[in-house]
């Protein structure tokens, strides 16, 4: 069960219900890339996927004529499903088929039945479904989704927005997740066994059990579909100590500062007293028995609110990848809970590090440095400015290897890797503003894979750009840079904005007066830093972001020196290049 309030978080919020009987901590895992795909889990205190069946009508022995997914409210409060969805992808697929849920409020202990397509070869009709999945369109085909009869993936999502194109998505809207069958590329803890035309996955305890390990939570057995008219099944969780963990930001870098949180839900029968929270931080260079605090110190915001916290600086020598932080929670009554907080440490590939030549603003991954906050992604690196809700700059490296045939994804979405509590720009913030959502790292520069292209549509990669700028000289220069990459060159590129021409989105997003780009060009090769010399080509452009701008003007009309961009922004480009060389290449205006 998972809900990410984070990438590989955001803030990844994970709850694990552990009684004296259950001591299992589950993580979703993508076997194709274990380091990138494992994620912290979240025990839902309310709605879960309680049953799924993909064998509808696959043969004459099928139990039912249609596939189905069943939801269940295991909590003690009514929950509205309005605006929620169930999303399905094939076992190794990344295209999520969205089924928006109806406007119904599910009572505690109540089930909800969704009917999907059938294959027509056999089986009886389902009990009256609470809704039938509507058709979806993929390419030129429109159809009602089928679930695989053996292996696949299901996500319960608190939104109707399609999940990002990923075989194992991280998104703050994911409430529950199930990977079933031997080929499922993403799951909680451990995938379930295969299904068949005669078997379904049924959550144990009639839907009450949730240990965040799919294999433990589900039994593969004959399907038993239930709907809102079925008898209620009330879960008694009063005697259970529950705890959930998160880290903000959920993705950081070596030397970055993060805050761990554990939200404890005390048992009430009998009431919990003397709650203690201890984490093993050895995987991030810390103590194996680190105490968390609920006294208003060490990163804790409010004393006595059962949210235990720890502010922590990651070692500067940390390697990249996921870290799994085991946490133990106990009370004086002898009850315990175990959970795992997942932290992603992002380090650029040594061969593709866009900051090899220097960090122009000395950005850092410390949330107190909120207007020069460093964010590292596999596709690009950026300095984010919280006060402007835009990047100060975005940096990436471009060569032929990044260019392929992946289509433009257009899946504009908030960036879940921003620290908790920061405003997350949404695509609609630009609607009606008169400005384009202007890519800094262009979609066209990241076509090697769907995942790479999708990453360019995170809203931290955008500035408000005048259409005549974005669709004119800016796009013209993007195309020129890609042409150099296809001719055997590699490029180190920085892009950003300068000045304040007003705001959009009710004052949240600052519009720059200009957009700028700085490029260093090298022939393909190794040891890039050592190969830069006084003849190395640099290109800088400065394009007005207020009218009038001639959309048909060639990009060369806007060339300036790198020094000119530095004088405006205060940045220091190519600071790792020897001083004599960098001063020459930064003062020279491109003429090619």
C-alpha positions in Angstrom: 0.0 0.0 0.0 1.6 3.2 -1.0 1.0 6.9 -1.1 3.9 9.1 -2.0 3.8 12.6 -0.7 7.1 13.0 -2.5 10.2 10.6 -6.8 11.5 8.5 -5.7 9.3 10.8 -3.5 8.5 14.0 -2.7 7.7 13.5 0.6 7.3 9.7 0.6 4.7 9.0 3.3 4.7 5.4 4.5 2.4 3.7 7.0 2.9 0.2 8.1 0.3 -1.4 10.4 2.2 -3.8 12.5 0.5 -5.7 15.4 2.3 -8.2 17.7 1.6 -10.7 15.0 2.9 -8.8 12.0 6.4 -7.6 11.8 6.9 -7.0 8.1 8.1 -3.9 6.3 7.2 -3.7 2.6 8.7 -1.8 -0.3 7.5 -1.5 -3.9 10.2 -2.8 -6.1 11.1 -2.6 -9.8 13.2 -5.6 -10.5 14.4 -4.1 -13.8 16.2 -1.4 -11.7 16.1 -2.3 -8.1 18.0 0.8 -7.0 15.6 3.1 -8.9 12.4 1.2 -8.4 12.2 0.4 -4.7 9.9 2.8 -2.8 8.6 3.2 0.7 5.2 1.9 1.4 2.1 3.5 2.9 -0.5 1.7 4.9 -3.8 3.2 3.9 -6.0 3.9 6.9 -8.9 4.0 4.5 -9.3 2.8 0.9 -7.4 -0.2 -0.4 -7.6 -2.5 -3.5 -9.2 -5.5 -1.9 -9.6 -7.8 -4.9 -8.7 -8.1 -8.6 -9.5 -10.6 -11.3 -8.2 -10.6 -14.9 -9.6 -14.0 -16.1 -13.0 -12.7 -17.2 -14.2 -14.8 -20.2 -10.7 -16.0 -21.2 -11.9 -19.6 -21.4 -15.0 -21.7 -20.8 -13.7 -22.4 -17.3 -13.5 -18.7 -16.4 -15.4 -18.0 -13.2 -16.8 -14.7 -14.4 -17.4 -13.1 -17.8 -15.7 -9.8 -17.0 -12.5 -8.7 -15.3 -13.0 -6.6 -12.1 -11.3 -4.6 -9.4 -12.8 -4.3 -5.9 -12.1 -1.5 -3.5 -12.7 -1.5 0.3 -12.8 1.0 3.1 -10.7 -0.5 6.0 -10.8 2.7 8.0 -13.3 4.1 10.5 -14.4 7.2 8.5 -16.4 7.6 5.3 -14.3 8.4 2.2 -15.4 10.1 -1.0 -14.1 8.5 -4.2 -15.0 11.5 -6.2 -12.0 12.6 -8.3 -10.1 9.3 -7.7 -9.2 6.6 -10.3 -7.9 3.1 -10.6 -5.1 2.8 -13.2 -3.8 -0.3 -14.8 -0.6 -1.1 -16.7 0.7 -4.4 -18.1 3.3 -6.3 -16.1 6.3 -4.4 -17.6 4.4 -1.5 -19.2 4.6 2.2 -18.6 1.3 3.3 -20.1 -1.3 3.7 -17.4 -5.0 3.2 -18.4 -7.2 5.5 -16.3 -10.6 4.5 -14.9 -12.1 7.5 -13.1 -14.3 6.5 -10.2 -17.9 7.6 -9.6 -19.0 10.2 -7.1 -19.7 7.8 -4.2 -18.8 8.0 -0.5 -17.6 4.6 0.7 -18.6 3.9 4.3 -16.3 2.0 6.8 -16.3 -1.7 6.0 -18.0 -1.1 2.6 -16.9 -2.6 -0.8 -17.0 -1.1 -4.3 -17.0 -3.1 -7.5 -15.6 -1.9 -10.9 -16.4 -4.0 -14.0 -13.8 -4.1 -16.8 -14.0 -5.8 -20.2 -14.4 -9.6 -20.8 -13.1 -11.9 -23.5 -16.4 -13.6 -24.2 -15.3 -17.2 -23.9 -17.2 -18.1 -20.7 -18.1 -17.2 -17.1 -21.2 -15.9 -15.4 -22.1 -12.2 -14.9 -20.7 -10.3 -12.0 -22.9 -9.1 -9.2 -24.2 -5.6 -10.1 -21.1 -3.5 -10.5 -21.0 -0.1 -8.9 -19.5 1.2 -12.1 -18.3 0.0 -15.5 -14.9 1.1 -16.7 -15.4 3.6 -19.5 -13.4 3.2 -22.8 -9.9 4.6 -23.1 -8.1 5.7 -26.2 -4.5 4.7 -27.0 -3.3 5.9 -30.3 -6.0 5.2 -32.8 -7.7 2.5 -30.7 -10.6 3.0 -28.2 -11.5 0.1 -25.9 -12.6 -0.8 -22.4 -9.5 -2.1 -20.5 -8.8 -5.7 -19.8 -6.6 -6.8 -17.0 -4.1 -9.5 -17.6 -5.3 -12.9 -16.4 -1.9 -13.7 -15.0 0.4 -10.7 -14.3 0.0 -6.9 -14.2 0.0 -3.8 -12.1 -2.8 -1.8 -10.5 -2.7 1.6 -8.8 -5.4 3.4 -6.7 -4.9 7.1 -7.3 -6.4 10.1 -5.6 -6.6 11.9 -8.9 -7.8 11.2 -12.4 -4.5 12.4 -14.0 -2.7 9.7 -15.8 0.4 8.5 -13.9 3.8 9.4 -15.5 5.1 7.0 -18.2 7.1 4.7 -15.9 7.2 1.0 -15.2 7.3 1.9 -11.5 5.9 5.4 -11.0 6.5 7.7 -8.1 3.6 10.1 -7.6 2.1 11.7 -4.5 -1.4 10.7 -5.6 -0.8 7.0 -5.4 -2.8 5.6 -2.5 -2.4 1.9 -3.0 -0.4 -0.3 -5.4 -0.5 -4.0 -6.3 1.9 -5.8 -8.5 0.6 -9.3 -9.3 2.2 -12.3 -11.1 5.7 -13.3 -11.8 6.5 -10.5 -14.4 5.2 -7.5 -12.5 7.9 -4.8 -12.7 6.6 -2.9 -9.7 5.0 -4.0 -6.4 4.9 -3.5 -2.7 7.5 -5.7 -0.9 7.0 -8.8 -3.0 4.7 -9.5 -6.0 1.8 -11.9 -5.6 1.7 -15.2 -7.3 0.2 -15.5 -10.8 -3.5 -15.4 -11.3 -5.5 -17.5 -13.8 -8.9 -17.7 -15.4 -10.2 -19.3 -12.2 -8.4 -17.3 -9.6 -8.3 -13.8 -8.2 -6.2 -11.9 -5.7 -8.1 -11.4 -2.5 -6.8 -9.1 0.3 -6.7 -11.1 3.5 -9.1 -10.4 6.4 -11.8 -9.4 3.9 -9.7 -6.4 3.0 -8.5 -5.4 6.5 -4.9 -6.7 6.3 -2.3 -4.3 4.9 1.4 -5.0 5.7 2.6 -3.4 2.4 3.8 -6.7 1.1 1.6 -7.7 -1.8 2.5 -11.4 -1.4 1.5 -11.4 2.2 -1.5 -9.2 1.9 -3.2 -11.2 -0.8 -4.3 -14.8 -1.2 -4.8 -16.2 -4.7 -8.1 -18.1 -4.6 -11.5 -18.3 -6.3 -12.9 -14.8 -7.0 -15.5 -13.4 -4.7 -16.6 -10.1 -6.0 -18.4 -7.7 -3.6 -20.2 -4.4 -4.2 -21.6 -1.6 -2.1 -24.7 -3.7 -1.4 -22.6 -6.6 0.1 -22.5 -7.1 3.9 -20.1 -4.6 5.6 -16.9 -5.9 7.0 -15.7 -3.7 9.9 -11.9 -3.8 10.7 -11.0 -3.5 14.4 -7.7 -1.5 14.4 -8.1 0.1 17.8 -5.6 -2.2 19.4 -3.0 -1.7 16.7 0.0 0.7 16.9 0.3 2.3 13.5 3.2 4.4 12.2 4.2 6.0 8.9 7.4 7.4 7.8 8.5 10.1 5.3 11.5 12.2 4.4 11.6 15.7 2.9 12.9 16.1 0.4 12.6 12.5 -0.7 15.3 12.9 -3.3 18.5 14.7 -2.2 22.2 14.8 -3.1 25.4 14.1 -1.3 25.8 16.8 1.4 22.1 17.6 1.2 20.0 18.3 4.3 16.8 16.2 4.8 14.2 15.9 7.6 12.9 12.4 8.5 9.3 12.2 9.9 7.5 9.4 11.6 3.8 9.9 12.2 2.6 7.6 14.9 -1.1 6.7 15.3 -1.3 5.5 18.9 -3.4 2.5 19.8 -6.5 3.2 21.9 -7.4 -0.1 23.4 -5.6 0.2 25.8 -4.2 3.7 25.0 -0.5 3.9 24.0 1.9 5.6 26.4 5.7 6.0 26.3 6.0 6.0 22.5 9.6 5.6 21.3 10.9 5.9 17.7 14.4 4.8 16.7 15.9 4.5 13.2 19.0 2.7 11.8 20.9 5.4 9.8 24.0 3.4 9.0 23.1 3.4 5.3 23.5 7.2 5.3 26.5 7.3 7.6 24.6 7.7 10.8 23.9 5.8 14.1 22.3 2.4 14.1 20.0 3.5 16.9 19.2 7.1 16.1 16.4 8.6 18.3 13.7 10.7 16.6 12.2 13.6 18.5 8.7 14.9 19.3 9.8 17.8 21.5 10.1 20.7 19.1 13.9 20.2 18.5 16.1 18.4 15.9 13.7 19.4 13.0 10.5 18.6 14.9 7.9 21.4 14.4 5.3 20.8 17.1 6.0 19.1 20.4 3.7 16.4 21.5 1.8 15.9 18.3 3.0 12.2 17.7 5.1 13.3 14.7 8.6 12.3 15.5 11.3 14.1 13.5 15.1 14.3 12.8 16.9 16.9 10.7 20.0 15.2 9.1 22.9 16.2 6.8 23.9 13.5 4.3 27.6 12.7 4.1 29.2 14.6 1.2 30.8 11.3 0.1 27.5 9.5 -0.3 27.0 7.4 -3.4 23.9 7.6 -5.5 20.9 5.3 -5.2 18.1 4.4 -2.9 18.5 4.1 0.9 16.1 2.1 3.0 15.9 3.5 6.5 14.5 0.9 9.0 12.5 2.5 11.8 11.2 0.8 14.9 8.2 2.2 16.9 7.2 0.9 20.3 4.9 1.8 23.2 5.0 1.0 26.9 2.3 -1.6 26.4 4.6 -3.8 24.4 3.2 -3.1 21.0 5.5 -2.3 18.1 5.5 -1.2 14.5 8.2 -1.5 11.9 8.5 0.6 8.8 11.0 1.6 6.1 11.6 5.2 4.9 13.0 5.4 1.4 15.4 8.2 0.5 16.8 8.6 -3.0 20.3 10.1 -3.3 20.6 11.4 -6.8 24.1 11.7 -8.3 24.6 12.6 -12.0 26.4 10.0 -14.1 30.1 10.9 -14.2 29.9 10.7 -18.0 26.8 12.9 -18.2 27.3 15.4 -15.3 26.2 18.8 -16.5 28.0 20.5 -13.6 31.4 19.0 -14.5 32.4 22.5 -15.6 31.1 24.1 -12.5 28.0 25.1 -10.4 27.3 28.6 -11.6 25.4 29.8 -8.5 26.8 27.4 -5.9 23.3 25.8 -5.5 23.0 23.4 -2.6 20.5 20.8 -1.5 19.6 22.4 1.8 16.0 23.5 2.1 17.1 26.5 4.0 18.7 27.6 0.7 15.3 27.8 -0.7 16.0 30.3 -3.5 19.1 28.4 -4.8 18.0 24.9 -4.2 19.9 22.1 -6.0 18.0 19.3 -7.7 19.7 16.5 -9.6 17.8 14.3 -12.0 19.1 11.7 -14.4 18.2 13.9 -17.4 19.3 17.4 -16.1 20.3 19.4 -13.0 18.7 22.6 -11.8 18.8 25.4 -9.2 15.2 26.1 -8.0 14.0 29.4 -6.7 11.1 29.0 -4.3 10.2 32.7 -4.3 9.9 32.8 -8.1 8.4 29.2 -8.4 10.8 28.7 -11.4 14.3 27.4 -11.9 17.2 29.9 -11.7 18.9 27.7 -14.2 18.7 24.2 -15.7 21.8 22.4 -16.9 22.2 19.4 -19.1 24.6 17.7 -21.4 23.7 16.9 -25.0 25.2 14.5 -27.5 23.9 12.0 -30.1 23.2 9.3 -27.4 20.4 11.4 -25.9 18.5 11.6 -29.2 16.2 8.8 -30.3 12.6 8.1 -31.4 10.6 8.5 -28.1 7.5 10.6 -28.8 6.8 13.8 -27.0 4.9 12.9 -23.8 3.2 16.2 -23.0 2.6 14.9 -19.4 3.0 18.3 -17.7 2.9 17.7 -13.9 4.2 19.1 -10.6 7.6 18.0 -9.5 7.2 15.6 -6.5 10.9 16.1 -5.6 10.3 19.6 -4.2 10.5 19.7 -0.4 7.3 19.2 1.5 5.4 22.4 2.1 6.7 24.2 -1.0 4.2 25.4 -3.6 4.1 22.9 -6.5 3.4 24.6 -9.8 0.7 22.8 -11.7 0.2 23.0 -15.5 -3.0 25.0 -15.1 -1.1 27.8 -13.5 0.0 28.9 -17.0 -3.6 28.7 -18.4 -4.8 32.0 -19.8 -1.6 33.8 -18.8 -0.5 34.7 -22.3 2.8 32.8 -21.7 3.9 29.4 -22.9 5.1 26.7 -20.5 8.7 27.2 -21.8 11.0 24.2 -21.5 14.5 24.9 -20.3 15.8 21.4 -21.0 13.8 20.8 -24.2 11.7 17.8 -24.9 13.5 17.4 -28.1 16.9 17.0 -26.3 15.6 13.9 -24.4 14.1 11.5 -26.9 16.3 8.4 -26.0 13.4 6.9 -24.0 9.9 7.7 -22.9 11.1 8.1 -19.3 13.7 10.6 -20.3 11.3 12.6 -22.4 8.6 12.5 -19.6 11.1 14.0 -17.2 11.3 17.2 -19.2 7.6 17.9 -18.4 8.1 18.3 -14.7 7.1 21.9 -13.9 10.4 22.7 -12.3 11.8 22.7 -15.8 9.7 25.6 -17.0 9.7 29.3 -17.2 6.8 31.5 -18.5 7.9 32.3 -22.0 6.4 34.7 -24.5 5.1 32.6 -27.4 7.1 34.7 -29.9 10.2 33.9 -27.9 9.6 30.2 -27.1 8.3 29.3 -30.6 10.7 31.6 -32.4 14.4 32.2 -31.8 14.4 30.0 -28.7 13.2 26.9 -30.6 15.4 27.8 -33.5 18.5 27.7 -31.2 17.3 24.4 -29.6 17.2 22.8 -33.1 20.6 24.2 -33.9 22.1 22.6 -30.8 20.6 19.3 -31.6 22.1 19.6 -35.1 25.5 20.0 -33.6 24.9 16.9 -31.5 24.1 14.9 -34.6 27.4 16.1 -36.2 29.6 14.6 -33.6 29.7 17.3 -30.9 28.8 17.2 -27.2 27.3 20.3 -25.6 27.2 21.6 -22.0 24.1 23.7 -21.8 22.7 26.1 -19.2 19.4 28.0 -19.5 17.4 30.3 -17.3 15.7 33.6 -17.0 16.6 37.1 -15.8 14.5 40.0 -14.4 10.9 40.4 -13.2 8.2 41.3 -15.7 5.3 40.6 -13.4 3.7 37.4 -12.2 1.1 34.8 -13.2 -0.9 32.2 -11.2 -2.2 34.7 -8.6 1.3 36.1 -8.0 3.0 32.7 -7.4 5.1 32.5 -10.6 7.5 35.3 -11.7 7.8 36.1 -15.4 11.4 36.8 -16.5 12.2 39.9 -18.6 14.6 37.8 -20.6 15.5 34.2 -21.2 19.2 33.2 -21.7 21.2 30.2 -22.7 24.9 29.5 -22.4 26.5 26.6 -24.4 30.0 25.1 -24.5 30.7 22.9 -27.5 33.3 20.1 -27.7 34.0 17.4 -30.2 32.9 14.0 -28.8 35.6 12.5 -26.6 36.7 11.8 -23.0 38.2 13.9 -20.3 36.1 16.9 -21.3 37.4 19.3 -18.7 41.0 18.7 -19.8 40.1 19.1 -23.5 38.8 22.7 -23.1 41.2 25.2 -24.5 41.3 28.9 -25.5 39.8 28.0 -28.9 36.8 26.1 -27.4 33.5 27.4 -28.8 31.0 29.0 -26.4 27.6 30.4 -27.5 25.4 32.7 -25.4 22.0 34.1 -26.3 19.7 36.6 -24.5 16.2 36.8 -25.8 13.6 39.4 -24.7 10.6 37.9 -23.0 8.3 40.9 -23.5 6.9 42.3 -26.7 7.9 43.2 -29.3 9.7 40.0 -30.3 9.9 38.9 -33.9 9.1 35.3 -33.9 10.8 34.8 -37.2 14.1 36.4 -36.1 17.0 33.9 -36.3 18.7 32.9 -33.0 22.0 34.4 -34.1 20.5 37.9 -33.8 20.4 37.5 -30.0 24.0 36.4 -29.4 26.0 38.0 -26.6 29.1 36.9 -24.6 28.9 34.6 -21.6 30.3 37.5 -19.6 27.3 39.5 -20.5 25.0 36.8 -19.0 27.2 36.7 -15.9 27.0 40.5 -15.5 23.2 40.2 -15.5 22.7 37.1 -13.3 25.7 37.2 -11.0 26.5 33.6 -12.0 30.0 32.2 -12.7 30.0 29.7 -15.6 32.8 27.2 -16.2 34.4 27.8 -12.8 36.2 24.5 -12.9 38.0 25.5 -16.1 41.5 27.1 -15.6 41.0 30.8 -15.1 43.0 32.0 -18.1 41.2 29.8 -20.5 37.7 30.4 -19.1 38.1 34.2 -19.2 39.0 34.1 -22.8 36.2 31.8 -23.9 33.6 33.7 -21.8 34.6 37.1 -23.3 34.4 35.9 -26.9 31.1 36.4 -28.7 30.3 33.6 -31.1 30.4 34.4 -34.8 29.9 31.0 -36.5 
